[in-house]
């Protein structure tokens, strides 16, 4: 559980680093790049411990798959609340397909 919480916090920072600047398109690109780097440093402060703690309980592949699912969940909430973008049916169906792939990846643990 610690791994997933750390991954969620990590992905929150990374989502803001990658997409938070979209609301500030008039800012100079060099400014948003520097700001994104600063935010990304915080992302690493959570991502690296998450992987270190989780490895052994999960395989490297499973850690990556978990991270991608967490990323999608965090981004979906971010896009809705911060960017004001409502999810469309095809995005939701895409997420369902990814959840199916995750279930298949963890099949031996079920």
ZADO-1210 file (C-alpha; in nm, 4 decimals, padded with zeros to 6 digits):
<atoms>
<atom x="00.0000" y="00.0000" z="00.0000" code="UNK" pos="1"/>
<atom x="00.2896" y="00.2399" z="00.0729" code="UNK" pos="2"/>
<atom x="00.4127" y="00.1889" z="-00.2798" code="UNK" pos="3"/>
<atom x="00.0794" y="00.2867" z="-00.4334" code="UNK" pos="4"/>
<atom x="00.0398" y="00.5939" z="-00.2093" code="UNK" pos="5"/>
<atom x="00.3920" y="00.7105" z="-00.2956" code="UNK" pos="6"/>
<atom x="00.3223" y="00.6514" z="-00.6644" code="UNK" pos="7"/>
<atom x="00.0016" y="00.8551" z="-00.6404" code="UNK" pos="8"/>
<atom x="00.1825" y="01.1496" z="-00.4791" code="UNK" pos="9"/>
<atom x="00.4627" y="01.1164" z="-00.7323" code="UNK" pos="10"/>
<atom x="00.2202" y="01.1208" z="-01.0223" code="UNK" pos="11"/>
<atom x="00.0383" y="01.4220" z="-00.8862" code="UNK" pos="12"/>
<atom x="00.3627" y="01.6192" z="-00.9003" code="UNK" pos="13"/>
<atom x="00.4529" y="01.4845" z="-01.2434" code="UNK" pos="14"/>
<atom x="00.1110" y="01.5624" z="-01.3854" code="UNK" pos="15"/>
<atom x="00.1478" y="01.9229" z="-01.2739" code="UNK" pos="16"/>
<atom x="00.5029" y="01.9321" z="-01.4113" code="UNK" pos="17"/>
<atom x="00.3920" y="01.8054" z="-01.7515" code="UNK" pos="18"/>
<atom x="00.0467" y="01.9616" z="-01.7892" code="UNK" pos="19"/>
<atom x="00.0008" y="02.2343" z="-01.5270" code="UNK" pos="20"/>
<atom x="00.1554" y="02.4983" z="-01.7502" code="UNK" pos="21"/>
<atom x="-00.1148" y="02.4522" z="-02.0140" code="UNK" pos="22"/>
<atom x="-00.3260" y="02.7099" z="-01.8331" code="UNK" pos="23"/>
<atom x="-00.0403" y="02.9599" z="-01.8651" code="UNK" pos="24"/>
<atom x="00.0295" y="02.9527" z="-02.2363" code="UNK" pos="25"/>
<atom x="00.1336" y="03.3183" z="-02.2403" code="UNK" pos="26"/>
<atom x="00.4307" y="03.2514" z="-02.0092" code="UNK" pos="27"/>
<atom x="00.7714" y="03.2194" z="-02.1697" code="UNK" pos="28"/>
<atom x="00.8603" y="02.8611" z="-02.2516" code="UNK" pos="29"/>
<atom x="01.1893" y="02.8763" z="-02.0600" code="UNK" pos="30"/>
<atom x="00.9991" y="02.9772" z="-01.7441" code="UNK" pos="31"/>
<atom x="00.7567" y="02.6876" z="-01.7607" code="UNK" pos="32"/>
<atom x="01.0410" y="02.4451" z="-01.8383" code="UNK" pos="33"/>
<atom x="01.2294" y="02.5586" z="-01.5275" code="UNK" pos="34"/>
<atom x="00.9159" y="02.5427" z="-01.3157" code="UNK" pos="35"/>
<atom x="00.8420" y="02.1946" z="-01.4515" code="UNK" pos="36"/>
<atom x="01.1932" y="02.0770" z="-01.3647" code="UNK" pos="37"/>
<atom x="01.1474" y="02.1961" z="-01.0078" code="UNK" pos="38"/>
<atom x="00.8173" y="02.0142" z="-00.9784" code="UNK" pos="39"/>
<atom x="00.9652" y="01.7025" z="-01.1422" code="UNK" pos="40"/>
<atom x="01.2359" y="01.6933" z="-00.8749" code="UNK" pos="41"/>
<atom x="00.9591" y="01.6538" z="-00.6162" code="UNK" pos="42"/>
<atom x="00.8119" y="01.3760" z="-00.8282" code="UNK" pos="43"/>
<atom x="01.1407" y="01.1864" z="-00.8107" code="UNK" pos="44"/>
<atom x="01.1501" y="01.2272" z="-00.4319" code="UNK" pos="45"/>
<atom x="00.8403" y="01.0046" z="-00.4190" code="UNK" pos="46"/>
<atom x="00.8867" y="00.7855" z="-00.7289" code="UNK" pos="47"/>
<atom x="01.2275" y="00.6471" z="-00.6366" code="UNK" pos="48"/>
<atom x="01.1251" y="00.5416" z="-00.2822" code="UNK" pos="49"/>
<atom x="00.8016" y="00.3931" z="-00.4182" code="UNK" pos="50"/>
<atom x="00.9945" y="00.1698" z="-00.6557" code="UNK" pos="51"/>
<atom x="01.2596" y="00.0851" z="-00.3963" code="UNK" pos="52"/>
<atom x="00.9947" y="-00.0151" z="-00.1396" code="UNK" pos="53"/>
<atom x="00.7749" y="-00.1978" z="-00.3910" code="UNK" pos="54"/>
<atom x="01.0429" y="-00.3975" z="-00.5666" code="UNK" pos="55"/>
<atom x="01.0434" y="-00.7473" z="-00.4274" code="UNK" pos="56"/>
<atom x="00.6760" y="-00.7408" z="-00.3421" code="UNK" pos="57"/>
<atom x="00.6173" y="-00.6603" z="-00.7098" code="UNK" pos="58"/>
<atom x="00.8291" y="-00.7315" z="-01.0144" code="UNK" pos="59"/>
<atom x="00.9735" y="-00.4454" z="-01.2170" code="UNK" pos="60"/>
<atom x="00.7075" y="-00.5035" z="-01.4807" code="UNK" pos="61"/>
<atom x="00.4308" y="-00.4949" z="-01.2225" code="UNK" pos="62"/>
<atom x="00.5664" y="-00.1727" z="-01.0711" code="UNK" pos="63"/>
<atom x="00.5587" y="-00.0088" z="-01.4133" code="UNK" pos="64"/>
<atom x="00.2066" y="-00.1309" z="-01.4813" code="UNK" pos="65"/>
<atom x="00.0867" y="-00.0012" z="-01.1427" code="UNK" pos="66"/>
<atom x="00.2559" y="00.3313" z="-01.2120" code="UNK" pos="67"/>
<atom x="00.0795" y="00.3653" z="-01.5472" code="UNK" pos="68"/>
<atom x="-00.2628" y="00.2956" z="-01.3976" code="UNK" pos="69"/>
<atom x="-00.1996" y="00.5445" z="-01.1178" code="UNK" pos="70"/>
<atom x="-00.0875" y="00.7958" z="-01.3799" code="UNK" pos="71"/>
<atom x="-00.4111" y="00.7550" z="-01.5739" code="UNK" pos="72"/>
<atom x="-00.6268" y="00.7923" z="-01.2644" code="UNK" pos="73"/>
<atom x="-00.4373" y="01.1000" z="-01.1442" code="UNK" pos="74"/>
<atom x="-00.4476" y="01.2528" z="-01.4918" code="UNK" pos="75"/>
<atom x="-00.8214" y="01.1891" z="-01.5335" code="UNK" pos="76"/>
<atom x="-00.8935" y="01.3730" z="-01.2080" code="UNK" pos="77"/>
<atom x="-00.6475" y="01.6503" z="-01.3021" code="UNK" pos="78"/>
<atom x="-00.7960" y="01.6954" z="-01.6512" code="UNK" pos="79"/>
<atom x="-01.1455" y="01.7199" z="-01.5090" code="UNK" pos="80"/>
<atom x="-01.0766" y="01.9436" z="-01.2087" code="UNK" pos="81"/>
<atom x="-00.7819" y="02.1564" z="-01.3281" code="UNK" pos="82"/>
<atom x="-00.8166" y="02.1703" z="-01.7055" code="UNK" pos="83"/>
<atom x="-01.1960" y="02.1520" z="-01.7047" code="UNK" pos="84"/>
<atom x="-01.2056" y="01.8675" z="-01.9567" code="UNK" pos="85"/>
<atom x="-01.4894" y="01.6214" z="-01.9158" code="UNK" pos="86"/>
<atom x="-01.4125" y="01.2559" z="-01.9885" code="UNK" pos="87"/>
<atom x="-01.5623" y="01.1252" z="-02.3104" code="UNK" pos="88"/>
<atom x="-01.6960" y="00.7770" z="-02.3685" code="UNK" pos="89"/>
<atom x="-01.3959" y="00.6716" z="-02.5771" code="UNK" pos="90"/>
<atom x="-01.1518" y="00.7782" z="-02.3016" code="UNK" pos="91"/>
<atom x="-01.3490" y="00.5825" z="-02.0433" code="UNK" pos="92"/>
<atom x="-01.3573" y="00.2757" z="-02.2689" code="UNK" pos="93"/>
<atom x="-00.9807" y="00.3093" z="-02.3229" code="UNK" pos="94"/>
<atom x="-00.9280" y="00.3111" z="-01.9462" code="UNK" pos="95"/>
<atom x="-01.1432" y="-00.0007" z="-01.9126" code="UNK" pos="96"/>
<atom x="-00.9223" y="-00.1760" z="-02.1698" code="UNK" pos="97"/>
<atom x="-00.6122" y="-00.0747" z="-01.9747" code="UNK" pos="98"/>
<atom x="-00.7647" y="-00.2065" z="-01.6520" code="UNK" pos="99"/>
<atom x="-00.8208" y="-00.5351" z="-01.8373" code="UNK" pos="100"/>
<atom x="-00.4535" y="-00.5417" z="-01.9340" code="UNK" pos="101"/>
<atom x="-00.3539" y="-00.4779" z="-01.5728" code="UNK" pos="102"/>
<atom x="-00.5736" y="-00.7615" z="-01.4546" code="UNK" pos="103"/>
<atom x="-00.4029" y="-00.9884" z="-01.7057" code="UNK" pos="104"/>
<atom x="-00.0561" y="-00.8746" z="-01.5865" code="UNK" pos="105"/>
<atom x="-00.1428" y="-00.9587" z="-01.2248" code="UNK" pos="106"/>
<atom x="-00.3268" y="-01.2814" z="-01.3072" code="UNK" pos="107"/>
<atom x="-00.0779" y="-01.5001" z="-01.1196" code="UNK" pos="108"/>
<atom x="-00.1417" y="-01.2985" z="-00.8001" code="UNK" pos="109"/>
<atom x="-00.5223" y="-01.3399" z="-00.8094" code="UNK" pos="110"/>
</atoms>
